[in-house]
Amino acid sequence: MKIQELIVQFMINKSQPPKHANFLLDYARNEYVSGKICLQDYRQLLLELSRRGATHP
């Protein structure tokens, strides 16, 4: 899954664009835990989101 696909899915499910990369990070984590994103895609998303300023709490 690419970051653009994650953003589109976020917008569909949340009915708004993500305000910060941290929102996408939380969303990606929830999708991974629920089994909707495979580990390889999750790791790629984490790398890209960290480049965009996302941080773990």
PyMOL CGO cylinders between C-alpha atoms (Angstrom):
from pymol import cmd
from pymol.cgo import CYLINDER

trace = [
    CYLINDER, 0.00, 0.00, 0.00, 1.27, 3.43, -0.86, 0.3, 1, 1, 1, 1, 1, 1,
    CYLINDER, 1.27, 3.43, -0.86, 0.86, 6.56, 1.20, 0.3, 1, 1, 1, 1, 1, 1,
    CYLINDER, 0.86, 6.56, 1.20, -1.64, 8.00, -1.28, 0.3, 1, 1, 1, 1, 1, 1,
    CYLINDER, -1.64, 8.00, -1.28, -3.84, 4.92, -0.90, 0.3, 1, 1, 1, 1, 1, 1,
    CYLINDER, -3.84, 4.92, -0.90, -3.69, 5.30, 2.88, 0.3, 1, 1, 1, 1, 1, 1,
    CYLINDER, -3.69, 5.30, 2.88, -4.73, 8.95, 2.59, 0.3, 1, 1, 1, 1, 1, 1,
    CYLINDER, -4.73, 8.95, 2.59, -7.68, 8.06, 0.35, 0.3, 1, 1, 1, 1, 1, 1,
    CYLINDER, -7.68, 8.06, 0.35, -8.81, 5.32, 2.77, 0.3, 1, 1, 1, 1, 1, 1,
    CYLINDER, -8.81, 5.32, 2.77, -8.44, 7.73, 5.69, 0.3, 1, 1, 1, 1, 1, 1,
    CYLINDER, -8.44, 7.73, 5.69, -10.59, 10.32, 3.91, 0.3, 1, 1, 1, 1, 1, 1,
    CYLINDER, -10.59, 10.32, 3.91, -13.25, 7.74, 3.05, 0.3, 1, 1, 1, 1, 1, 1,
    CYLINDER, -13.25, 7.74, 3.05, -13.45, 6.42, 6.62, 0.3, 1, 1, 1, 1, 1, 1,
    CYLINDER, -13.45, 6.42, 6.62, -13.05, 9.71, 8.49, 0.3, 1, 1, 1, 1, 1, 1,
    CYLINDER, -13.05, 9.71, 8.49, -14.81, 12.02, 5.99, 0.3, 1, 1, 1, 1, 1, 1,
    CYLINDER, -14.81, 12.02, 5.99, -11.98, 14.54, 6.28, 0.3, 1, 1, 1, 1, 1, 1,
    CYLINDER, -11.98, 14.54, 6.28, -8.36, 14.85, 5.19, 0.3, 1, 1, 1, 1, 1, 1,
    CYLINDER, -8.36, 14.85, 5.19, -5.64, 14.04, 7.73, 0.3, 1, 1, 1, 1, 1, 1,
    CYLINDER, -5.64, 14.04, 7.73, -4.48, 17.15, 9.59, 0.3, 1, 1, 1, 1, 1, 1,
    CYLINDER, -4.48, 17.15, 9.59, -1.00, 15.78, 10.31, 0.3, 1, 1, 1, 1, 1, 1,
    CYLINDER, -1.00, 15.78, 10.31, 1.09, 12.70, 9.58, 0.3, 1, 1, 1, 1, 1, 1,
    CYLINDER, 1.09, 12.70, 9.58, 0.40, 11.50, 13.14, 0.3, 1, 1, 1, 1, 1, 1,
    CYLINDER, 0.40, 11.50, 13.14, -3.26, 10.99, 12.23, 0.3, 1, 1, 1, 1, 1, 1,
    CYLINDER, -3.26, 10.99, 12.23, -2.17, 8.76, 9.36, 0.3, 1, 1, 1, 1, 1, 1,
    CYLINDER, -2.17, 8.76, 9.36, 0.23, 6.92, 11.65, 0.3, 1, 1, 1, 1, 1, 1,
    CYLINDER, 0.23, 6.92, 11.65, -2.57, 6.12, 14.08, 0.3, 1, 1, 1, 1, 1, 1,
    CYLINDER, -2.57, 6.12, 14.08, -4.84, 5.08, 11.22, 0.3, 1, 1, 1, 1, 1, 1,
    CYLINDER, -4.84, 5.08, 11.22, -2.16, 2.84, 9.69, 0.3, 1, 1, 1, 1, 1, 1,
    CYLINDER, -2.16, 2.84, 9.69, -1.53, 1.22, 13.08, 0.3, 1, 1, 1, 1, 1, 1,
    CYLINDER, -1.53, 1.22, 13.08, -5.23, 0.48, 13.52, 0.3, 1, 1, 1, 1, 1, 1,
    CYLINDER, -5.23, 0.48, 13.52, -5.47, -0.94, 10.01, 0.3, 1, 1, 1, 1, 1, 1,
    CYLINDER, -5.47, -0.94, 10.01, -2.45, -3.16, 10.65, 0.3, 1, 1, 1, 1, 1, 1,
    CYLINDER, -2.45, -3.16, 10.65, -3.78, -4.43, 13.99, 0.3, 1, 1, 1, 1, 1, 1,
    CYLINDER, -3.78, -4.43, 13.99, -7.14, -5.22, 12.39, 0.3, 1, 1, 1, 1, 1, 1,
    CYLINDER, -7.14, -5.22, 12.39, -5.38, -7.20, 9.65, 0.3, 1, 1, 1, 1, 1, 1,
    CYLINDER, -5.38, -7.20, 9.65, -6.20, -4.87, 6.76, 0.3, 1, 1, 1, 1, 1, 1,
    CYLINDER, -6.20, -4.87, 6.76, -2.55, -3.99, 6.08, 0.3, 1, 1, 1, 1, 1, 1,
    CYLINDER, -2.55, -3.99, 6.08, 0.22, -6.58, 5.81, 0.3, 1, 1, 1, 1, 1, 1,
    CYLINDER, 0.22, -6.58, 5.81, 3.46, -6.19, 7.78, 0.3, 1, 1, 1, 1, 1, 1,
    CYLINDER, 3.46, -6.19, 7.78, 5.52, -5.24, 4.73, 0.3, 1, 1, 1, 1, 1, 1,
    CYLINDER, 5.52, -5.24, 4.73, 3.12, -2.44, 3.75, 0.3, 1, 1, 1, 1, 1, 1,
    CYLINDER, 3.12, -2.44, 3.75, 2.89, -1.28, 7.36, 0.3, 1, 1, 1, 1, 1, 1,
    CYLINDER, 2.89, -1.28, 7.36, 6.67, -0.96, 7.62, 0.3, 1, 1, 1, 1, 1, 1,
    CYLINDER, 6.67, -0.96, 7.62, 6.83, 0.99, 4.36, 0.3, 1, 1, 1, 1, 1, 1,
    CYLINDER, 6.83, 0.99, 4.36, 4.09, 3.31, 5.56, 0.3, 1, 1, 1, 1, 1, 1,
    CYLINDER, 4.09, 3.31, 5.56, 5.89, 3.84, 8.89, 0.3, 1, 1, 1, 1, 1, 1,
    CYLINDER, 5.89, 3.84, 8.89, 9.07, 4.85, 7.08, 0.3, 1, 1, 1, 1, 1, 1,
    CYLINDER, 9.07, 4.85, 7.08, 7.26, 7.27, 4.79, 0.3, 1, 1, 1, 1, 1, 1,
    CYLINDER, 7.26, 7.27, 4.79, 5.20, 8.76, 7.62, 0.3, 1, 1, 1, 1, 1, 1,
    CYLINDER, 5.20, 8.76, 7.62, 8.30, 9.26, 9.77, 0.3, 1, 1, 1, 1, 1, 1,
    CYLINDER, 8.30, 9.26, 9.77, 9.87, 11.14, 6.84, 0.3, 1, 1, 1, 1, 1, 1,
    CYLINDER, 9.87, 11.14, 6.84, 6.75, 13.33, 6.84, 0.3, 1, 1, 1, 1, 1, 1,
    CYLINDER, 6.75, 13.33, 6.84, 7.14, 14.16, 10.52, 0.3, 1, 1, 1, 1, 1, 1,
    CYLINDER, 7.14, 14.16, 10.52, 5.02, 11.53, 12.25, 0.3, 1, 1, 1, 1, 1, 1,
    CYLINDER, 5.02, 11.53, 12.25, 6.20, 10.50, 15.69, 0.3, 1, 1, 1, 1, 1, 1,
    CYLINDER, 6.20, 10.50, 15.69, 5.20, 7.71, 18.05, 0.3, 1, 1, 1, 1, 1, 1,
    CYLINDER, 5.20, 7.71, 18.05, 3.63, 8.92, 21.29, 0.3, 1, 1, 1, 1, 1, 1,
]
cmd.load_cgo(trace, "trace")
